[in-house]
Amino acid sequence: MIHNPILRGFHPDPSIIRVGDDYYIATSTFEWWPGVRLHHSRDLVHWNLIEYPLNRTSQLDLRGVGPSQGIWAPCLTYDNGTFYLVYTIVKAFYCNMYDTENYLVTAENIHGPWSEPVALNNFGFDPSLFHDDNGRKYMVSMVTDHRVPKKYAGRLVLQEFDAAAGKMTGPVRDIYRAEGIFLEGPHIFKRHGWYYLFSADTGTGEAHGQTIQRSRNVWGPYEMYQPEDKLRQQGEAYSILTSRHHEDILLQKAGHCDLVETPRGEWYAVHLCGRPSRDQNPGDAERFPGVRRYMLGRETAIQKMRWTQDDWLVLEGGGSVPREDVEPPKWEERPESARAVAGIKEAGSGTVCEKSTGSGVKCEERPKENRHRTGSSAAEAEQAMCGHVLVRDDFDMPNLHLDYQSLRIPMDEHYISLKQRPGWLRMYGRSGLASRFSQTLIARRVTEYQMEADTCLDFAPEVFKQMAGLIMLYDTDNYLYLHLSHDEDVGKCITLLKAENKKYEYLTDYIPVESGRDVILHLSLTETQVQFSYGLRGEPRQNIGPLVNASFLSDEACTEGWFTGAMVGICCQDLTGFGKHADFDWLEVRAECLSQS
């Protein structure tokens, strides 16, 4: 069976294609660099992270963009030997007039190189490219409206794209207007002479859903399918997939779908979803009072679909509620193994994946040659099969593993080095954690509500403005940071800093640490509670600070960003401007799926 979510942790706005026997999913990355994550599969069950198409600064400059801005809702398509990727770069969002710049890049090979961006129209976000069977191409997107009040609650526009000239052409026409139902994330498909307009409805929260319309003409008018739903209330969207009114199921926020057909004619829809924590916002919260918190962000799930006799698309098995377990596609012959299907191979800088044994053996005590080395995608495959994942990076490869992302900028030699001290990652301290321009930080997604992470570092700070350590963060305004620094009275020390919506507090005193010794930093997350600890290499760890409720690192709790998810990583700052470095021997993350009962 396919066990949802298929892409766990922060992987929203999925777009899917099939080319031959290969499936590819693109997901949003927002302010994290490089831009757009691509996953590959042969069976829709096991997925392997393969690329970031936007991996050059000439393609993508995110300096200065705010939290949850940047890359929104990429759409991946394929036509006549060419891959097409359209996407939005949001540069102004928390304001009256949005800046939503839409671009296209292309490649003849999914692994690149991808072209320099071609500018498209900027009417709104969530652009999608449709390749008609007559050779013409069209881009559909939603429309933002800064007027007060808005002219329409929801609006979609269509314009033709001239591939030979590399530009938009012809009139821009509305193909959807509505007073009440807001639509976004549109895609156009063609089947049996019908043009289908497939769109997300009702925002991205727990009321989220997916609608479908059709027309005999690409320009419309489009008729909306209105499935019978006894729970549907007056004014709600006619959703063919939604978690609305089903607060007890695992996959909440279901919507923002894209479609793919298998070689044997089966149909599947990928969609975003979220797994809620048990915590919720206070009743008097500034935004989203009383709603549940989703630390893992919006994830990607998949559902099997079917076409009715009168050519409407519905969930296989009926209803509109997303399933946790989904029947996989039929195979002409079974794959040799899950690993062969996933295309898993050695990649990156020493990432290690093993099943959790519960043996209690410290990771630093296991010889490197006795560990199984592979990419983070293999860790995801192990997790899907056994419920446990351990990913350890010893930084002994020439490049960082694909799973890491940085904030807004690439981590070039100005920020990090894997060569200066072989087997270690050297991080040069740059700007502070609030910077939207030049942070030295790498992180990977938090994928489960039960997770541990630790790192070992060698750092000799000289002033309090030099810091390095282990961080769990949502954005530049929200994080928990266990770090080494220097205090005039204490000397080299360790402390725990909490930032919650620009409110900063130290959760411990400055605790002295012996100079000249490597320090182990550790965190343990259970549901939404996190405990930090530390110790010198080779000695027992001790807890530091209180048990902290980390659920504020979630879409709902942050006052500015609300589209990404919690991340865990390592970083270094030097606010003196001298670039003091810290050396990290490893970063290890262990996660386990909690019972869903």
Protein Blocks (a to p, Z undefined) as FASTA:
>chain_A
ZZddfbgcjdehiacddehjbccddddekjaccehiadddfkomaccdfbdfblcfkloc
cehiaehiajehiadddeehiacddddddfbfbbfbdcddddddddfbfnbpaddddddd
fkbghiacdddfkopacdddddddfbdcdfbfbdcddddddfknopaedjdddfbdcfkl
ccehiacddeehiacddddeeijbfkbccdddddfbfnbpadddddddfkbcghiacdfb
dfehilkbmbghiahiaddddfkopacdddddddddfbdcdfkbfbhghiacdfkopadd
dddddddfkopacdehiajbdcfbdcddddfbdcfblklmnopacedjhiacdddehlop
afklpcfklpccddfklmmmmmmmnopacdddehlafbdcfkbccehiacdfklgccklp
ghiacddddddfkbckbcccdddddfbfbdcdddddddddfbfkbccdddddfblmbccd
ddddddfklopaddddddeehiacdfbdcddddehiacddddddehjaccdddddehiac
ddedjdddfklmcfklpmkbccbccddddddddfkonopacddfbdcdddddddfZZ
